[in-house]
């Protein structure tokens, strides 16, 4: 949120996966995307997670070197035209916040961490755009480096989406740590994967599907090996997997997996990915699967195009949460209008990116009372917890943390901790948006019994001035007392509020 969006005709998506980093750049041509460039590097970020779940220096160095090369390609692309997302390894890493600050600087664009549910949704979107549209239901499976996503959907809409904590990197490290492959190790890997899949089996089988599609490197590699060695016709079948398992066990070691169609760099993670796919076939009752070139990065591209064209899933998510928690939409609308009016008056001193600030301020205003569904006592904290921990399609983890911080600090004591937990680049913006939201809530305390007054706002580096209609403060002693109390709270954090 540190820059302002600009018009553009090209977009880029970057996927910081647990095994490989991918980038795709495309041009917008009407309703289509024309791919201009693709880059892929095997970084193995997930392999750098030690027992304490911290990225080691070597894996960080590999990642930063890769992002420097990617950054050269997207340097100069406008803010808002590039979206970079981190997945399983960065979700797990305890030092991901510090790493992302360095990584974002190197790339030149903000990097977000997305939840497993959001990753699954975006994968489905990428696969759906790669296939011919049809009315039938699809099962999409994606085996990544650190997680496996399973999605049931129709056309471009997922019906069910789940993320399982198993991938070709972490499974290979866990069950084949020295590259040795034998029947006992392999069966343990399949059994452990079956246990992960168990939570989905009954529900997914009950819903059913007409076709199964696989995406990303593991599945495409398995499909290629089966095809080039004549062990399967088109796609992947149970028979083909049995043959491939036999050949892998006979090889006995990862470095001896010399199959046609298998890249050398993938040998070390191949048995873990194969064990997971076999477990998916067994647990979900998959008979055959066809690979798709669509994947997470393509889904990110299409989602980005939707935002550009104001078809933003985040708006739908906010609306659904308002309905689910029975928020007073009339009151939240009043607060939103006042907050956005104050934002429009902010001067350049506050350096607020207008478009992104308007979106987050509006969303926070619409959800600021969501915690009332639990209790009035401390409802701002209840609301922050709901927003930070809910499945919110379209939002990254950082997005949800920012919304939660705005909601937690919209009333009572202005706590610094929620904002301090945000990435450094967002903290100043978040604090200034909080100040606007707090005033909007105060001015609408009567909940429509008395309209909020027209207020003139003037910003300064370390505060702001509010000018009210003549005599309004004296005629509204409760609001006046609230504003005086707000002035004292801002003084405690080094900000000034002048009332006129």
N, C-alpha and C positions, 0 to 999 in steps of 0.2 A: 504493500500500500504506500510505498514511498515515492511512486511516480504517477503521472497522469496518463491514462489511456489515449492512444492516438489512432487515427484511421490506418488500416492496413489491408493488404490483399493476400498476405501469406501468413501461415501459422506453423508452429513447431511444437512437438510433444516430446518430452524426454522422460524415460522410464528408468529409474535407478533401482534395478532389480537386485536380488540377493546373489545372482550368478553373473548376469551381464547387464550392462547399461546400453540402452537403445535410444536413438533419436531419429525422428522422421520429420521432414519439412515438406509442407504442401502449399499449393496455391489454391485459393478459393475461386472456383469457376462456376458461378450460378449456384446450383444445389449440389455440386460435385467438388471433390478434392482431387487435384492433380499432384501426385507425388513428385517432388523436386529432388529430394536427397534422403538417403538413409545411412545411418552410421550405427555400428554395433561394436562394443568392446567387452571382452570377458574380464571382469573386475574381481569377481568372487568376493564381494563384500561380506556375504554371510559366513565365509570361511574365516574371516577375521574376528568373529565374535568368540571371545574366550569364555571360561567358566563364569566369570563375573558379568557376562553380557555387555561387554564394552568393546567397541571397535579398536583393534590394535593399530599402532602407528603405520605398519606396513600396508594394511588394507586401506587406511585413510589416504595414504600417499598414492596408491594405485587409483583410487577413486578421484582424487583431486587432479591427478595428471590427465585422466580421461575427460573430466569436466572442463579442464582448460582447453582441450582440443575441441570438444563440443561447443564451448563458449566462443571460440574463434568463428565457428560457422553461424551462430545466432547473434553475434555481436552487431549491434546497430538495429536489430529488429525491435519494433516499438514495444513498450510495456503493454501487457495484455495479449500479445500475439504469441507468447511462449509460455507453456505450462510444463513444469517439471514436477514429477511425483516420486516419492520414495515408498517402498513397500515393506515386505516382511522384516528384513535385516534392520532397517531404520526404525520400524515399529518397536523392535525388541531392544535395540541398543540403548543403554542408559546414558551414553554420552552423545546421543544423536543431536541434541540441541546445539552443543558447541560445534560439532562437525558440520551441521547444516549452515551455520553462520559463515564458516570458511568456504564451504562448497558453493553457497549462493554468491559470495563475492567473486569466486573464480569463474563461475558460469556467467555471471552478469544478470541473472534473473532469479527470482524467488523460487525456492524448492519447498514443496509441501510434503508432509507425510499423510498418506491416506489410510483409512481403516481397511481391514480385510473385506468388510461388506462393500465398501465403496470400490475397492479394487475389483471385486466380483462384478459389480454393476458395470464398470467401465470396460472390463473384458468382454462382457456380453454385448455391449454396444459396439465394440470394435468388430467382433465376430459377426454380429447381425448385419452390419454394413458390408461385410465381405461376401455375404450369401444372397442368393435370390430371395426376394421377399415372398413369404407364403403364409397361409393361415395356420399351419401345423405347429405343434409345440416342440421345442428343442431342448435337449440337455447339452450344456456346454461345460467341458472340464478343461482346466488349465493347470498344469503342473509347473510351478515356478521353482526358483532356487530355494525359497524358504517357506512357501505356503502353496496349498492347492485350493483352487476355487471351483465350486460346483454351482451352476446356475440353471434353473428351468425358466424358459421364457417363450413368449410368442411375439412374432414380428420384432419390434425394437424395445419391448417392455419385459424386464425380468419379473417373474412371478415369485420365485424363491432364489435367494442368493446366500451362499455360505462360504466361509474361508476356513480351511483346516491347516493346523500348524505342522505341515510336513511338506518338504520339497526335495528336489534332487540333490541339493547341496547338503542340507542338514541330515537327510536320511543316509546319504553316502558316508558322511563323516561319522555318523552314529553306528552304522552297521558294517561298514567296510573301511575302517579308518586307515588301514595300511595298504589298501588296494587289493586285499585278498578276498576272493569270492568262493564260497562253498555252499553246499545245500543248506546246512544248518543256519548260517548267517542270512542267507537269502530268505528262508522260510520265516525267520524271526522278523525280518524287515517287512515281509508281506503281512504277517500276523499283526504287527504293530500298526501298520497302515489300515488294516481291516478294523481295528479298534477305533481308529480316528473316524472312519467312514460310518461306523455303526449308528452314530447319532442322526444320520441322514436317511438311512436305508428305507425304513418303513414309510416315511413321509414322501420321499421322492418316488418310490415304487408305486405308491397309491395314486399320486398325481399323474404319473406316466408321461411318455414322450413319443414322438414319431421318428426322430432322428437324433443321433448323438454326434457332436462336433468337438474336436479337440484343438487347442491352440498352444502356441509358444514352443520353445526349443525342444523340450523333452519329447513331447508327442510328435512333433514334426520330424525329429531325428529317428524315433522308433519307426514311424511310417516310412521314412526314406530307406532305412536299413532293411525293413521287411520287403520293400519293393525291389531294391537293387539286388538283393540276394535271392530273389524268387521264392521267398517264404510266405508270401501273401500276394493277393491280387491288388485290388484297390483298397485303400484305407488300412485299418487295423482290425483283425478278428481275434477271437479266442484261440483259434488254431495257430495263427501267426504268433501270438504271444507265447504259447507253449513251446513252439519251435525256437523262438528267440531266447527264452529262459534256458532251454537245454544248451544252446550254443554258448551263452554267457557262462553257465556253470562249467562247461568243458574248458573254456578259456582259463578260468581259475584266477585270473588277475586282471585288474583294470587296464594295465599297460599292454595286455595281450588281446584286448578287444579290437581286432584288426578287421572288422566287418566293412565291406563296401558301403559307402554312404554315411559312415560315422566319422565325424571330424575328430582329429586327435585331441583337441582341447576339451571335448565332451566325454572322453573315455572315463575320467575319474568320477564323474557324477552320473554316469549312465545306469549302473546297477540300482542305485537308489531310486531314480526316476522310473525304471522298469518295474520295480517291486510295488511302487505306489500305483502305477497304472493297472497292474494285475489285480491289486486289491480293489480298485474302483470297478473293474469289470466284474469281479466276484460279488462284491457287496451290493452294487446297484443293479446287477443283472444286465450289464451292457453286452450286447451280442456283437456289435460292430461299431466302428468309429471312423470318421473321416476328418482329416486335418484341415484347418483354416489358416490362412495367412493373416487374418485379422487377430489382433491381440490388444493388450492394455494400451499401448501407445496410440493405436488407431482409435480406440475408444476415447482416450483423452483428447485427441484431435476433434472428433465429432462433438464431444461435450463442449469443447472450447468454441466451436462454430456456433453451437446453440446459444452460448452466453453472448457471443458477438451479435447475434441476431435477436437477442432479447427473448429467447426461449430457454430460460434459465431454470433448471430443475430445482435450484435452491429456493426459488419463489414458491414452488409447489410444496416443497418440504416445510417451509415456514407456515404456509396456509394450513397444511394437514396437522401440524403440531398445535396450531391455534384451535382447530376444531377438536382435536383429541383431548386437550386439557381444558376445554370450555372457557377459553380466555374471553373477557369482555372486549369484543372487537371494536365497539364504539369508542370505549375509553382508550384502547391502544391506538386507534386511529387518530384521536385528538393529540395524544403524546407524540405520535409520529409526525403529524403536520407541524407541531410547534418545534420539534427537534430539527426537522429539515429546514424550516424557516430560519432558525438560528444558524444552521450550517451555511446557508446561502449568504449570510452576512459576515461570515468569518473572513478576515483579511489574509493576505499572503504571509503574515508573521507566523501563522500557525502551520503553514506548509502542509495542509491537508489535501491528499489526492481526492478530488471531488467525487468522481464516479464511485470508487470503492468505498469512500467514507459515507456517501449517501446510502449505499446498499446496506452496509453493516449497521449504521445508525438506525435506519428504518426497520431492519430485522430485529434489532435489540429492543426498539420501542414496541414492536408488535408482540414480543415474547416477554417483556419485562415483568409481567404479572403471572407468568406460567407457574411459579412456585406456590401461588395461592391454592392450587389444587391439592397441596399437601397440608399447609398450615399458614395462617397469617403471620405467626411469630417467625421472624427471620426468613420470610418468604423469598427474599432476594438470594439467600444462600441455597435454598431448595431449588430455585429456578436455575441457578448457575450449575448445580449438580446435574439436573435433568438435561440441560443443553450440552454439557461437557461429556456426558456418558451415553446419550441416546444415539441410535442409528439415524443419521441425518444425510440421506442421499444428496450428493452434489457438494457436500462440505468436506474439506480436509480436516485433519486433527487441529491444525493451527487455526483454521476458521472457527471451529467450535470452541477452542480455548479463548479466542478473541471475543466471541459472542458471550461466553460464560463470564468473562471478566467484566464486560459492560453491564451485564445483568446483575452480577453480584455487587457492583459498586454504584448502582443507580440510586441508592437511598441510604440513609443513616450514615455511619462512619465511613469515610473514604479510605478503604484499606489498600495499601500498596501491593500486598502479596499477590493478588490475582494478576495484576499487570506485570509484576516482576517475573512471573512465570512464563510470560510470552517471550518470543524471540526478540532480541535487542532492537531490531529494525522496526518492530511494531509498537514498542512501549510508549513512545511519545505520542504517536497518533491515537493509541488506545486511551491514554489519559485525557486527551483533549476531547475525544468523542464522549467519554464518560461525563466530562463537565457539562457538555451540551445536553446530554440525556437527563442528567440530574435536574437541571433548570426546567426542562420540558415537563418532567414529572411534577415538580413543585408547582408550576404554573397551572397544572390541570388537576390539582388535588380535589377540587370541588366536583369533579366528574361530570361536568357539563351544566351544573346548576348555575354557574357563572362562567362565561366564556373567558379563555385565556386572553390577556391583554396584548395588543400589538407592542412588541418590545424591539427597541433598537439595540444592536450589539456591536461593540467595537473591540477587536482583539488586540492584545499586546503580547510581547514575548513571554511574559510570566503571568498572564492573567487576562482579564477582560472587563469591560464596563457594560452595564445594562441600564438603559434609559427607559423609564416607564411614562405613560401619559400623566400629565400633571395631576397630582392629588391621588393617584391610584394607590400608592403604597399606604397612605394614611387611611384611605377608605377600606383597605383590606388588611387588617392587623394580623390575621393568621398568616397570610402570605408574606407579609413584611417580617414577621418573626422567623418564618422558615428561611427567608433569604439572608437575614442577619446571622442565623445559625450556620447557614451554608458558607458565608463569608469567613467565619471563624474556622470552619473545617478546612477550607482552602488555604488559609494562612498557615495551618499546621504542616502543609506539604510544600510551602514556598510559593503559592499562587495567590494572586490578588483578585478580589471581586469588588468593583466599585458600583454602587447603586445610585441612580439619579432619578 
